[in-house]
Amino acid sequence: MSNFFKDTDIDTSQAEAIVTETLKNCDDGELYLENHKSESIVLDDNKIKSSTYNSDQGYGFRAVTGEVVAYTHSNDISKESLRKSSENLKDTLKSKKGTYNHEIPKTNSKYYENINPIESKTFDSKIDLLNSVNNYLRSKGSIVNQVTANFLGEHKSIEIIRSDNQVLKDDRPLVRFNVSVVLEKNGKKETGVYGVGGRQSYDDYLKDGSWKDVCDEAFRIANVNLESKPAPAGEMKVVLGPGWPAILIHEAIGHGLEGDFNRKKTSAFYNLMGQQVASEGVTIVDDGTLHQRRGSLTIDDEGTPTENTVLIENGILKNYMQDRLNARLMGTKSTGSGRRESYKHVVLPRMRNTMMLSGKYSQDEMINSVDKGIFAVSFGGGQVDITSGKFVFNCTEAYEINNGKIGSPIKGATLIGDGPSILKEVSLVGNDMKLDPGIGTCGKAGQGVPVGVAQPSILINKMTVGGTKL
Amino acid sequence: MIRDQEFLKDIASYCIENSKKLGATDVGVKVIHSVSENVSFRNKKLDESNRADSFAVNLTTYIEKKKSSINSSDLSKSNLEKLIERCIDATKITPSDENNSLPDKDLMSKEIRDLNLYDETHYPNDKKIEFLKKVEEIASTDEKIVNTEAGFTENKNNFILANSNGFLSGYKTSNFSSSCVAVSKINGAMERDYEFGSTRFLQDMMKPEEIGKIAADKAIKKLGPKKIKSEKIGVIFDKRISKGILSTLASAISASAIARGTSFLKDQINSEVFPNSIDIIDDPKIEKGLGSQNFDSEGVETNSLKLVENGILKNYLIDTYYGKKLNLKSNGRSGGTTNLYFENGDLSFKDLLNLEKKFLYITETIGHGGNIITGDYSVGASGFMVEDGELTYPVSEITIAGNFKEMFKNITLANDLEMKYSTNSPTLLINQMTVAGK
C-alpha cells in the first residue's frame, strides 16, 4: 500500500490507471512520488544560529517519447492535479508515437537501512554535541577565532509507479556532520573545514568521541594554512593524496562520461569509446552499491537497481553512465545512474561513488621522484566545461615539493587541466586507495545530488597550478 | 493560474494565530506560490517541456529570545498544524540568543510601490516553440556550429510576508528568460558558449535572432585556443563576469561576515577600498529591475544605498540579527543586495583596450576560487589576447590569481554599463594579475 495517497481524494489503483493511460503511446515514463523530511541545526559564533525542519512532498510525472521529455511536477497530490498533469504531458507529445518499454530489472539487495536519522537522535543531544564541539575547539586556545558546526539529516521515501501498475519503492537516510574553524595568528586568518557522513544514523559517525577527530582535522588544516606562503604559478608535477582529491576524477572525466553529453556529442569523450584515454595502470569505476556510502542507491530514481559500472579499465574507455532515456537512444542498458535532486527535477545520468582503484606505488616513491612540484592533500570544490574538457579544482591543503621532499604549505590555489589528456599524464598510481569522508554534492543542470569519490595517491606529470608566485 | 493574495494571506494568518496559541511570543511567515513553464529545444527539435506548480511556507517562531523554523510545501491545514507544533516544540528547547527578534516596527515597509515587476501576459508553449525555432535557426547557420540548445522559461510568482507585529504584505512578480548554448567544432576540438536574456516583461525580451547569433558567434570565436605562458599582465573582465567582482564585495560586506570577523574587509568602513573614481550603488526601486523589491526578506523597507562613494566603503549590508550584533540598524538587506552596480567609468570600451599594448581579456571563469576571509583569489579562465587594442587569438586552460584587496585598488572601469542582470558592471580592467599557463 502506498502512503502517498493517504488523506487524498485518490487511491493507488486510480493513480496507476492515470499513469497507464497517460503513457500508453510513450516510450517510457513514470509517476515519481517523494516525501522528503530534512533538518539543519547550525552552531555559529558561540550560538545555535538556526534550527530548521523541512517537510516536502510532491510528485513528478514524466512522459518520454523519442528524444522528447515532457514533465510536470506539483506539491498537490490529488485527482484534479494528476489529471491536469496528464493532459499537459499528452498535449506536449500529441504528435509522437512510442512503444512503452516495460522491462526494468528487479533487485533484492539493499545498501542501507530504512531509518530516519532525524528522529533517531534527540534534538537536545544534537544541541549538546554542537555546544561540545564549540567548547572543545575553543579550548585549543585564543587563536580560535570562529567555530561553525552543523547537522544536516534527511529521510527520503520515494515511490515510482510505471505503466501497468509496476511499483518500485526506496527509503533513503542521509546525514552529514560538518565543522569549520577559523584561526587567527599574527593578523592572519585561515579556515579549516572537515566533515563526515553517509546513509546511516548520526551516531554511527560520532560515537566514542569520534566527533573530536572531525574537530581535530578541521583545526589541523586551518593551522597548516596559517603557515602557508603564496602558491607557485605555472606547469609542474602534482602529487595528489588519497581519498577526497578524487574529485579530480569526478570533474576531469566523470562528467564527460555521463550518457547525455555523449549521446548529444557535446562531451570531449563522445568518440573515444574503446580507446586509450588513460595511462595503463588506471582503472576507474562508478559504484552505486557500496554499503551506506553517500553516493550509494539501492535503486536509482527511475527504479533501476544500481551496479558497479566500469568506466575505464587499464586505461581503455569501457562504458558511459546511463539513465533509461540515453541508454535507449544509444542502444544500450541503463547502468542505474538515473538520478534527480527531487520530484521537482527531471532525471539525468549522474555519478554515484566514482573511484580510481589502487595501483602498486607508495606515496613516498611519488614524492621522492619530484624535483619541483606540489603535493595536494585536500580540495574545496571543482568544476568542468564538458565540451572543451577543461576542468578546475581548488586546493585547501597543499605543500610545495622540492628535490623529492615536502616543503612549506602553500595558499589555496586553483589547478586547471584538460579532461581527455590529464589521465594520460598520470605516471604513478598509489597502493593506498581511500574513500572520501562522505561530504560530496555534485551539481549538474541546477540539480544537486549526494555523491562519493575515492582514489589512491597519484602522480600527475604536468598540470597548471594557479598561484601568484612566478 | 497563480493563486491570489487572499489565499496566501489566509494561510499566513493561520500560521501566525496557531503559533501564538501554542505559545509563540513572535512569529514570522512567508507563503509563496509559483508557476513555471519551460520549453527546451536541441538541434531544432523539441527536447523537453516542463511545468512546475509549487507552494512553500516558511515559518519562524520565537519564544522570547529562542527561535526555530520549519519549511513545507504542503499547505493543507492538517499538515501545517502538525508542523507548527513541531516548530514550537523545537523552539522551546533551542538555546536563547539575545539577538533573535523580529525587525523594529518603525523600519517596516509601510506602502507598496508598483515597481512594474509583474507582467500578466502568458506566453503559450507553442509561441515559446516558435521563438526557440528562430533562435536555433540563426544559431546553427554557420557549419562550424555542431550543436545548439535553446530554452524559454516563464515564471509567475506571488507571495505574502507576514509577522505577528501586524506586517502583512506581498505582491506578484514575473520573469521571462531565454537562452541559447552553441557548440562549435574545428579539427575535432569543440568549444561552447551561450547567450542569455532575462526580463520582467515579455515585450522587453531580446529578439530570438539576436540570442542565437550572439551564442553562435561567441562559440566560433573561441575555436582553436592557445595556452599562454605564465606572466603578470593586466586582465580585462568581460561584462558577463565583471559583475562577479561586485558579488564578492557583497559577500565581504554582509553584516554576517563583518560580525563574525570573517571578511577581508573587516574594519574597512569609511576607508578607501577602491580607486577614488569608483561609486557602487544598490538600488531596489528600479522599475522592472530583476533585483527590485519593496522590502527585504524580513519586511524591512529597502532604499537605494551608496555602498562605495569615491572609492570609500560607506555601508555594510545589514539585516536585523547581525545588525544587533554590530549595533547597527537594518538597512533592508536581509537576503542580500538588490540591483547592484558600478557607476560607469570614463573610458569607452575601445579606449580601455588601448590603455596598454597587451592585455588578457577574460570572458569566462570556472571554479570557486575566491576566499572571503583572506581575499585570496584563483580561478580557471578562458578568453582572448588583446594586442594593440584588438582581440587577436583565443586563450584557454589558464588561471588568474591575486588578492581582492589589491585587485579592488587596481580597477579601471569602462563606460558601457547595461542593466542586464540584477548585478551589473561595465567592462573592467584589473592592472596586473598573475596568469598561470605553460
Boltz contact constraints between the chains, C-beta under 6 A:
constraints:
  - contact:
      token1: [A, 45]
      token2: [B, 260]
      max_distance: 6.0
  - contact:
      token1: [A, 47]
      token2: [B, 97]
      max_distance: 6.0
  - contact:
      token1: [A, 48]
      token2: [B, 94]
      max_distance: 6.0
  - contact:
      token1: [A, 48]
      token2: [B, 95]
      max_distance: 6.0
  - contact:
      token1: [A, 51]
      token2: [B, 68]
      max_distance: 6.0
  - contact:
      token1: [A, 51]
      token2: [B, 90]
      max_distance: 6.0
  - contact:
      token1: [A, 51]
      token2: [B, 94]
      max_distance: 6.0
  - contact:
      token1: [A, 52]
      token2: [B, 69]
      max_distance: 6.0
  - contact:
      token1: [A, 53]
      token2: [B, 70]
      max_distance: 6.0
  - contact:
      token1: [A, 54]
      token2: [B, 71]
      max_distance: 6.0
  - contact:
      token1: [A, 55]
      token2: [B, 72]
      max_distance: 6.0
  - contact:
      token1: [A, 56]
      token2: [B, 73]
      max_distance: 6.0
  - contact:
      token1: [A, 57]
      token2: [B, 74]
      max_distance: 6.0
  - contact:
      token1: [A, 68]
      token2: [B, 46]
      max_distance: 6.0
  - contact:
      token1: [A, 69]
      token2: [B, 48]
      max_distance: 6.0
  - contact:
      token1: [A, 70]
      token2: [B, 49]
      max_distance: 6.0
  - contact:
      token1: [A, 71]
      token2: [B, 50]
      max_distance: 6.0
  - contact:
      token1: [A, 72]
      token2: [B, 51]
      max_distance: 6.0
  - contact:
      token1: [A, 73]
      token2: [B, 52]
      max_distance: 6.0
  - contact:
      token1: [A, 74]
      token2: [B, 53]
      max_distance: 6.0
  - contact:
      token1: [A, 75]
      token2: [B, 55]
      max_distance: 6.0
  - contact:
      token1: [A, 75]
      token2: [B, 73]
      max_distance: 6.0
  - contact:
      token1: [A, 88]
      token2: [B, 51]
      max_distance: 6.0
  - contact:
      token1: [A, 92]
      token2: [B, 49]
      max_distance: 6.0
  - contact:
      token1: [A, 123]
      token2: [B, 93]
      max_distance: 6.0
  - contact:
      token1: [A, 124]
      token2: [B, 93]
      max_distance: 6.0
  - contact:
      token1: [A, 146]
      token2: [B, 260]
      max_distance: 6.0
  - contact:
      token1: [A, 146]
      token2: [B, 262]
      max_distance: 6.0
  - contact:
      token1: [A, 182]
      token2: [B, 262]
      max_distance: 6.0
  - contact:
      token1: [A, 189]
      token2: [B, 373]
      max_distance: 6.0
  - contact:
      token1: [A, 191]
      token2: [B, 373]
      max_distance: 6.0
  - contact:
      token1: [A, 233]
      token2: [B, 230]
      max_distance: 6.0
  - contact:
      token1: [A, 233]
      token2: [B, 434]
      max_distance: 6.0
  - contact:
      token1: [A, 233]
      token2: [B, 436]
      max_distance: 6.0
  - contact:
      token1: [A, 234]
      token2: [B, 230]
      max_distance: 6.0
  - contact:
      token1: [A, 234]
      token2: [B, 436]
      max_distance: 6.0
  - contact:
      token1: [A, 235]
      token2: [B, 438]
      max_distance: 6.0
  - contact:
      token1: [A, 266]
      token2: [B, 147]
      max_distance: 6.0
  - contact:
      token1: [A, 266]
      token2: [B, 183]
      max_distance: 6.0
  - contact:
      token1: [A, 381]
      token2: [B, 368]
      max_distance: 6.0
  - contact:
      token1: [A, 383]
      token2: [B, 366]
      max_distance: 6.0
  - contact:
      token1: [A, 383]
      token2: [B, 367]
      max_distance: 6.0
  - contact:
      token1: [A, 387]
      token2: [B, 183]
      max_distance: 6.0
  - contact:
      token1: [A, 387]
      token2: [B, 190]
      max_distance: 6.0
  - contact:
      token1: [A, 387]
      token2: [B, 192]
      max_distance: 6.0
  - contact:
      token1: [A, 388]
      token2: [B, 191]
      max_distance: 6.0
  - contact:
      token1: [A, 390]
      token2: [B, 396]
      max_distance: 6.0
  - contact:
      token1: [A, 390]
      token2: [B, 397]
      max_distance: 6.0
  - contact:
      token1: [A, 392]
      token2: [B, 366]
      max_distance: 6.0
  - contact:
      token1: [A, 392]
      token2: [B, 367]
      max_distance: 6.0
  - contact:
      token1: [A, 392]
      token2: [B, 380]
      max_distance: 6.0
  - contact:
      token1: [A, 394]
      token2: [B, 367]
      max_distance: 6.0
  - contact:
      token1: [A, 394]
      token2: [B, 369]
      max_distance: 6.0
  - contact:
      token1: [A, 411]
      token2: [B, 376]
      max_distance: 6.0
  - contact:
      token1: [A, 413]
      token2: [B, 378]
      max_distance: 6.0
  - contact:
      token1: [A, 414]
      token2: [B, 367]
      max_distance: 6.0
  - contact:
      token1: [A, 414]
      token2: [B, 369]
      max_distance: 6.0
  - contact:
      token1: [A, 414]
      token2: [B, 378]
      max_distance: 6.0
  - contact:
      token1: [A, 414]
      token2: [B, 379]
      max_distance: 6.0
  - contact:
      token1: [A, 414]
      token2: [B, 380]
      max_distance: 6.0
  - contact:
      token1: [A, 414]
      token2: [B, 399]
      max_distance: 6.0
  - contact:
      token1: [A, 416]
      token2: [B, 380]
      max_distance: 6.0
  - contact:
      token1: [A, 416]
      token2: [B, 397]
      max_distance: 6.0
  - contact:
      token1: [A, 416]
      token2: [B, 399]
      max_distance: 6.0
  - contact:
      token1: [A, 464]
      token2: [B, 436]
      max_distance: 6.0
  - contact:
      token1: [A, 466]
      token2: [B, 378]
      max_distance: 6.0
  - contact:
      token1: [A, 466]
      token2: [B, 399]
      max_distance: 6.0
  - contact:
      token1: [A, 466]
      token2: [B, 401]
      max_distance: 6.0
  - contact:
      token1: [A, 466]
      token2: [B, 436]
      max_distance: 6.0
  - contact:
      token1: [A, 468]
      token2: [B, 401]
      max_distance: 6.0
  - contact:
      token1: [A, 468]
      token2: [B, 434]
      max_distance: 6.0
  - contact:
      token1: [A, 470]
      token2: [B, 230]
      max_distance: 6.0
